[in-house]
Amino acid sequence: MNTLPATVLAPLTCSLTGEIMRDPTILVETGLSYEKNAILNWINEHGTDPATGLPLTNLRTVPNPGLRGLIDALRASGQI
C-alpha cells in the first residue's frame, strides 16, 4: 500500500530501477543515492554518471543508512 504523494516518494525511488530502494547507496562523486546493485552494475557497464552521462572520476559508493532507516520505517508502518 502506498499512501504517500509522489513528491515524497521521488527521493526514495532509484532513478535506475524506478523502484523504492531497499539498499540505498550514495555515489560519492555526485552525492546521489541509487539502489546498490543498480549503481554498481551501471558503473561496471558504463563508468559514467547516470544523471549526466559524464565520465566518473570517483567510482566509490557508500551506504546511505539515513535513507535506508527512513524507507524501512515507512515500510514497517505500511505507508509504502
DODRENTOR-366691 format. One record per atom (N, C-alpha, C): residue number from 0; residue in one letter; chain; atom name; x, y, z. Coordinates in steps of 0.05 Angstrom, whole numbers, always signed. Example, Ala and Ser with C-alpha at 12.3 -4.5 7.8 and 13.67 -1.06 7.14 Angstrom:
+-----+---------+--------+-------+--------+--------+--------+
! num ! residuo ! cadena ! atomo !     c1 !     c2 !     c3 !
+-----+---------+--------+-------+--------+--------+--------+
!   0 !       a !      A !     N !   +264 !   -114 !   +156 !
!   0 !       a !      A !    CA !   +246 !    -90 !   +156 !
!   0 !       a !      A !     C !   +264 !    -66 !   +156 !
!   1 !       s !      A !     N !   +257 !    -45 !   +142 !
!   1 !       s !      A !    CA !   +273 !    -21 !   +143 !
!   1 !       s !      A !     C !   +258 !     +1 !   +157 !
+-----+---------+--------+-------+--------+--------+--------+
END
This chain:
+-----+---------+--------+-------+--------+--------+--------+
! num ! residuo ! cadena ! atomo !     c1 !     c2 !     c3 !
+-----+---------+--------+-------+--------+--------+--------+
!   0 !       m !      A !     N !    +17 !    -23 !     +0 !
!   0 !       m !      A !    CA !     +0 !     +0 !     +0 !
!   0 !       m !      A !     C !    +18 !    +25 !     +0 !
!   1 !       n !      A !     N !    +11 !    +44 !    -17 !
!   1 !       n !      A !    CA !    +26 !    +68 !    -20 !
!   1 !       n !      A !     C !     +9 !    +92 !    -13 !
!   2 !       t !      A !     N !    +13 !   +104 !    +11 !
!   2 !       t !      A !    CA !     -4 !   +126 !    +19 !
!   2 !       t !      A !     C !     +9 !   +153 !    +17 !
!   3 !       l !      A !     N !    +33 !   +154 !     +6 !
!   3 !       l !      A !    CA !    +48 !   +179 !     +5 !
!   3 !       l !      A !     C !    +47 !   +191 !    -23 !
!   4 !       p !      A !     N !    +47 !   +218 !    -25 !
!   4 !       p !      A !    CA !    +47 !   +231 !    -51 !
!   4 !       p !      A !     C !    +73 !   +227 !    -66 !
!   5 !       a !      A !     N !    +71 !   +229 !    -92 !
!   5 !       a !      A !    CA !    +94 !   +225 !   -110 !
!   5 !       a !      A !     C !   +118 !   +243 !   -102 !
!   6 !       t !      A !     N !   +112 !   +267 !    -93 !
!   6 !       t !      A !    CA !   +134 !   +285 !    -85 !
!   6 !       t !      A !     C !   +150 !   +274 !    -61 !
!   7 !       v !      A !     N !   +137 !   +259 !    -44 !
!   7 !       v !      A !    CA !   +151 !   +246 !    -22 !
!   7 !       v !      A !     C !   +165 !   +221 !    -30 !
!   8 !       l !      A !     N !   +153 !   +206 !    -49 !
!   8 !       l !      A !    CA !   +165 !   +181 !    -58 !
!   8 !       l !      A !     C !   +189 !   +185 !    -76 !
!   9 !       a !      A !     N !   +190 !   +207 !    -91 !
!   9 !       a !      A !    CA !   +212 !   +210 !   -110 !
!   9 !       a !      A !     C !   +240 !   +207 !    -98 !
!  10 !       p !      A !     N !   +247 !   +219 !    -76 !
!  10 !       p !      A !    CA !   +274 !   +215 !    -65 !
!  10 !       p !      A !     C !   +279 !   +187 !    -54 !
!  11 !       l !      A !     N !   +258 !   +172 !    -50 !
!  11 !       l !      A !    CA !   +261 !   +144 !    -40 !
!  11 !       l !      A !     C !   +264 !   +124 !    -63 !
!  12 !       t !      A !     N !   +260 !   +134 !    -88 !
!  12 !       t !      A !    CA !   +260 !   +117 !   -111 !
!  12 !       t !      A !     C !   +286 !   +119 !   -127 !
!  13 !       c !      A !     N !   +296 !    +96 !   -135 !
!  13 !       c !      A !    CA !   +321 !    +95 !   -150 !
!  13 !       c !      A !     C !   +314 !   +103 !   -179 !
!  14 !       s !      A !     N !   +329 !   +122 !   -190 !
!  14 !       s !      A !    CA !   +324 !   +131 !   -217 !
!  14 !       s !      A !     C !   +332 !   +110 !   -238 !
!  15 !       l !      A !     N !   +348 !    +90 !   -230 !
!  15 !       l !      A !    CA !   +357 !    +69 !   -249 !
!  15 !       l !      A !     C !   +336 !    +47 !   -250 !
!  16 !       t !      A !     N !   +323 !    +40 !   -227 !
!  16 !       t !      A !    CA !   +305 !    +18 !   -227 !
!  16 !       t !      A !     C !   +275 !    +27 !   -227 !
!  17 !       g !      A !     N !   +270 !    +51 !   -219 !
!  17 !       g !      A !    CA !   +243 !    +61 !   -217 !
!  17 !       g !      A !     C !   +228 !    +50 !   -192 !
!  18 !       e !      A !     N !   +243 !    +37 !   -175 !
!  18 !       e !      A !    CA !   +231 !    +24 !   -151 !
!  18 !       e !      A !     C !   +241 !    +38 !   -126 !
!  19 !       i !      A !     N !   +225 !    +36 !   -105 !
!  19 !       i !      A !    CA !   +234 !    +46 !    -79 !
!  19 !       i !      A !     C !   +257 !    +30 !    -70 !
!  20 !       m !      A !     N !   +278 !    +43 !    -61 !
!  20 !       m !      A !    CA !   +303 !    +29 !    -55 !
!  20 !       m !      A !     C !   +301 !    +11 !    -30 !
!  21 !       r !      A !     N !   +316 !    -10 !    -30 !
!  21 !       r !      A !    CA !   +318 !    -28 !     -7 !
!  21 !       r !      A !     C !   +346 !    -25 !     +6 !
!  22 !       d !      A !     N !   +366 !    -19 !    -11 !
!  22 !       d !      A !    CA !   +394 !    -16 !     -1 !
!  22 !       d !      A !     C !   +405 !     +9 !    -14 !
!  23 !       p !      A !     N !   +396 !    +33 !     -5 !
!  23 !       p !      A !    CA !   +405 !    +58 !    -18 !
!  23 !       p !      A !     C !   +435 !    +62 !    -14 !
!  24 !       t !      A !     N !   +448 !    +70 !    -35 !
!  24 !       t !      A !    CA !   +477 !    +73 !    -36 !
!  24 !       t !      A !     C !   +483 !    +99 !    -50 !
!  25 !       i !      A !     N !   +501 !   +114 !    -38 !
!  25 !       i !      A !    CA !   +509 !   +140 !    -48 !
!  25 !       i !      A !     C !   +532 !   +137 !    -68 !
!  26 !       l !      A !     N !   +529 !   +149 !    -91 !
!  26 !       l !      A !    CA !   +551 !   +152 !   -110 !
!  26 !       l !      A !     C !   +567 !   +176 !   -100 !
!  27 !       v !      A !     N !   +590 !   +172 !    -89 !
!  27 !       v !      A !    CA !   +605 !   +193 !    -75 !
!  27 !       v !      A !     C !   +610 !   +218 !    -92 !
!  28 !       e !      A !     N !   +617 !   +214 !   -117 !
!  28 !       e !      A !    CA !   +623 !   +236 !   -135 !
!  28 !       e !      A !     C !   +600 !   +256 !   -138 !
!  29 !       t !      A !     N !   +576 !   +245 !   -138 !
!  29 !       t !      A !    CA !   +552 !   +263 !   -142 !
!  29 !       t !      A !     C !   +536 !   +268 !   -118 !
!  30 !       g !      A !     N !   +538 !   +250 !    -98 !
!  30 !       g !      A !    CA !   +521 !   +252 !    -74 !
!  30 !       g !      A !     C !   +493 !   +242 !    -78 !
!  31 !       l !      A !     N !   +487 !   +230 !   -101 !
!  31 !       l !      A !    CA !   +460 !   +220 !   -106 !
!  31 !       l !      A !     C !   +459 !   +191 !    -97 !
!  32 !       s !      A !     N !   +435 !   +182 !    -89 !
!  32 !       s !      A !    CA !   +431 !   +155 !    -79 !
!  32 !       s !      A !     C !   +417 !   +138 !   -101 !
!  33 !       y !      A !     N !   +425 !   +113 !   -102 !
!  33 !       y !      A !    CA !   +415 !    +93 !   -120 !
!  33 !       y !      A !     C !   +412 !    +67 !   -106 !
!  34 !       e !      A !     N !   +396 !    +48 !   -116 !
!  34 !       e !      A !    CA !   +396 !    +21 !   -106 !
!  34 !       e !      A !     C !   +424 !     +9 !   -111 !
!  35 !       k !      A !     N !   +435 !     -3 !    -90 !
!  35 !       k !      A !    CA !   +463 !    -12 !    -91 !
!  35 !       k !      A !     C !   +470 !    -28 !   -116 !
!  36 !       n !      A !     N !   +455 !    -50 !   -120 !
!  36 !       n !      A !    CA !   +462 !    -67 !   -143 !
!  36 !       n !      A !     C !   +459 !    -52 !   -170 !
!  37 !       a !      A !     N !   +440 !    -34 !   -172 !
!  37 !       a !      A !    CA !   +435 !    -20 !   -196 !
!  37 !       a !      A !     C !   +459 !     -1 !   -202 !
!  38 !       i !      A !     N !   +468 !    +14 !   -182 !
!  38 !       i !      A !    CA !   +490 !    +33 !   -187 !
!  38 !       i !      A !     C !   +516 !    +18 !   -192 !
!  39 !       l !      A !     N !   +521 !     -4 !   -178 !
!  39 !       l !      A !    CA !   +546 !    -19 !   -183 !
!  39 !       l !      A !     C !   +546 !    -31 !   -211 !
!  40 !       n !      A !     N !   +523 !    -41 !   -220 !
!  40 !       n !      A !    CA !   +521 !    -51 !   -248 !
!  40 !       n !      A !     C !   +525 !    -29 !   -268 !
!  41 !       w !      A !     N !   +513 !     -6 !   -262 !
!  41 !       w !      A !    CA !   +516 !    +18 !   -280 !
!  41 !       w !      A !     C !   +545 !    +26 !   -283 !
!  42 !       i !      A !     N !   +559 !    +28 !   -260 !
!  42 !       i !      A !    CA !   +587 !    +36 !   -260 !
!  42 !       i !      A !     C !   +603 !    +16 !   -276 !
!  43 !       n !      A !     N !   +598 !    -10 !   -272 !
!  43 !       n !      A !    CA !   +613 !    -31 !   -286 !
!  43 !       n !      A !     C !   +609 !    -29 !   -316 !
!  44 !       e !      A !     N !   +584 !    -25 !   -324 !
!  44 !       e !      A !    CA !   +577 !    -25 !   -353 !
!  44 !       e !      A !     C !   +583 !     +1 !   -367 !
!  45 !       h !      A !     N !   +580 !    +24 !   -353 !
!  45 !       h !      A !    CA !   +582 !    +50 !   -366 !
!  45 !       h !      A !     C !   +605 !    +68 !   -357 !
!  46 !       g !      A !     N !   +611 !    +67 !   -331 !
!  46 !       g !      A !    CA !   +632 !    +84 !   -320 !
!  46 !       g !      A !     C !   +625 !   +114 !   -321 !
!  47 !       t !      A !     N !   +599 !   +120 !   -323 !
!  47 !       t !      A !    CA !   +590 !   +147 !   -325 !
!  47 !       t !      A !     C !   +570 !   +154 !   -303 !
!  48 !       d !      A !     N !   +565 !   +179 !   -299 !
!  48 !       d !      A !    CA !   +544 !   +188 !   -281 !
!  48 !       d !      A !     C !   +518 !   +183 !   -294 !
!  49 !       p !      A !     N !   +500 !   +167 !   -282 !
!  49 !       p !      A !    CA !   +474 !   +161 !   -294 !
!  49 !       p !      A !     C !   +457 !   +186 !   -299 !
!  50 !       a !      A !     N !   +461 !   +206 !   -283 !
!  50 !       a !      A !    CA !   +444 !   +230 !   -285 !
!  50 !       a !      A !     C !   +454 !   +248 !   -308 !
!  51 !       t !      A !     N !   +480 !   +250 !   -313 !
!  51 !       t !      A !    CA !   +490 !   +268 !   -333 !
!  51 !       t !      A !     C !   +503 !   +255 !   -357 !
!  52 !       g !      A !     N !   +511 !   +230 !   -354 !
!  52 !       g !      A !    CA !   +525 !   +216 !   -375 !
!  52 !       g !      A !     C !   +555 !   +222 !   -376 !
!  53 !       l !      A !     N !   +564 !   +240 !   -358 !
!  53 !       l !      A !    CA !   +593 !   +247 !   -358 !
!  53 !       l !      A !     C !   +609 !   +225 !   -345 !
!  54 !       p !      A !     N !   +634 !   +222 !   -354 !
!  54 !       p !      A !    CA !   +652 !   +201 !   -342 !
!  54 !       p !      A !     C !   +656 !   +207 !   -312 !
!  55 !       l !      A !     N !   +656 !   +185 !   -297 !
!  55 !       l !      A !    CA !   +661 !   +187 !   -268 !
!  55 !       l !      A !     C !   +691 !   +186 !   -263 !
!  56 !       t !      A !     N !   +701 !   +204 !   -245 !
!  56 !       t !      A !    CA !   +729 !   +203 !   -237 !
!  56 !       t !      A !     C !   +732 !   +189 !   -211 !
!  57 !       n !      A !     N !   +710 !   +186 !   -196 !
!  57 !       n !      A !    CA !   +710 !   +172 !   -170 !
!  57 !       n !      A !     C !   +688 !   +152 !   -171 !
!  58 !       l !      A !     N !   +695 !   +126 !   -171 !
!  58 !       l !      A !    CA !   +675 !   +104 !   -172 !
!  58 !       l !      A !     C !   +666 !    +95 !   -145 !
!  59 !       r !      A !     N !   +673 !   +108 !   -124 !
!  59 !       r !      A !    CA !   +667 !    +99 !    -97 !
!  59 !       r !      A !     C !   +638 !   +103 !    -91 !
!  60 !       t !      A !     N !   +627 !    +83 !    -76 !
!  60 !       t !      A !    CA !   +600 !    +85 !    -66 !
!  60 !       t !      A !     C !   +601 !    +79 !    -36 !
!  61 !       v !      A !     N !   +581 !    +90 !    -22 !
!  61 !       v !      A !    CA !   +579 !    +85 !     +7 !
!  61 !       v !      A !     C !   +549 !    +81 !    +14 !
!  62 !       p !      A !     N !   +543 !    +66 !    +34 !
!  62 !       p !      A !    CA !   +515 !    +62 !    +42 !
!  62 !       p !      A !     C !   +503 !    +89 !    +51 !
!  63 !       n !      A !     N !   +476 !    +90 !    +49 !
!  63 !       n !      A !    CA !   +461 !   +113 !    +58 !
!  63 !       n !      A !     C !   +443 !   +104 !    +81 !
!  64 !       p !      A !     N !   +454 !   +101 !   +105 !
!  64 !       p !      A !    CA !   +438 !    +90 !   +127 !
!  64 !       p !      A !     C !   +414 !   +107 !   +136 !
!  65 !       g !      A !     N !   +417 !   +133 !   +133 !
!  65 !       g !      A !    CA !   +394 !   +151 !   +140 !
!  65 !       g !      A !     C !   +370 !   +146 !   +122 !
!  66 !       l !      A !     N !   +375 !   +145 !    +96 !
!  66 !       l !      A !    CA !   +353 !   +140 !    +77 !
!  66 !       l !      A !     C !   +342 !   +112 !    +81 !
!  67 !       r !      A !     N !   +360 !    +93 !    +85 !
!  67 !       r !      A !    CA !   +351 !    +65 !    +90 !
!  67 !       r !      A !     C !   +333 !    +63 !   +114 !
!  68 !       g !      A !     N !   +341 !    +77 !   +136 !
!  68 !       g !      A !    CA !   +324 !    +77 !   +160 !
!  68 !       g !      A !     C !   +297 !    +89 !   +155 !
!  69 !       l !      A !     N !   +296 !   +111 !   +140 !
!  69 !       l !      A !    CA !   +270 !   +124 !   +134 !
!  69 !       l !      A !     C !   +253 !   +105 !   +117 !
!  70 !       i !      A !     N !   +264 !    +93 !    +97 !
!  70 !       i !      A !    CA !   +249 !    +74 !    +80 !
!  70 !       i !      A !     C !   +239 !    +50 !    +96 !
!  71 !       d !      A !     N !   +256 !    +39 !   +113 !
!  71 !       d !      A !    CA !   +249 !    +16 !   +129 !
!  71 !       d !      A !     C !   +226 !    +24 !   +148 !
!  72 !       a !      A !     N !   +227 !    +48 !   +160 !
!  72 !       a !      A !    CA !   +206 !    +57 !   +178 !
!  72 !       a !      A !     C !   +180 !    +61 !   +163 !
!  73 !       l !      A !     N !   +181 !    +72 !   +140 !
!  73 !       l !      A !    CA !   +156 !    +76 !   +124 !
!  73 !       l !      A !     C !   +145 !    +49 !   +116 !
!  74 !       r !      A !     N !   +162 !    +30 !   +109 !
!  74 !       r !      A !    CA !   +152 !     +3 !   +102 !
!  74 !       r !      A !     C !   +139 !    -10 !   +127 !
!  75 !       a !      A !     N !   +152 !     -8 !   +150 !
!  75 !       a !      A !    CA !   +141 !    -20 !   +174 !
!  75 !       a !      A !     C !   +114 !     -9 !   +182 !
!  76 !       s !      A !     N !   +111 !    +17 !   +176 !
!  76 !       s !      A !    CA !    +85 !    +30 !   +183 !
!  76 !       s !      A !     C !    +64 !    +26 !   +162 !
!  77 !       g !      A !     N !    +71 !    +13 !   +140 !
!  77 !       g !      A !    CA !    +52 !     +7 !   +119 !
!  77 !       g !      A !     C !    +47 !    +31 !   +100 !
!  78 !       q !      A !     N !    +63 !    +51 !   +102 !
!  78 !       q !      A !    CA !    +59 !    +75 !    +85 !
!  78 !       q !      A !     C !    +70 !    +71 !    +57 !
!  79 !       i !      A !     N !    +89 !    +51 !    +54 !
!  79 !       i !      A !    CA !    +99 !    +44 !    +27 !
!  79 !       i !      A !     C !   +101 !    +14 !    +25 !
+-----+---------+--------+-------+--------+--------+--------+
END
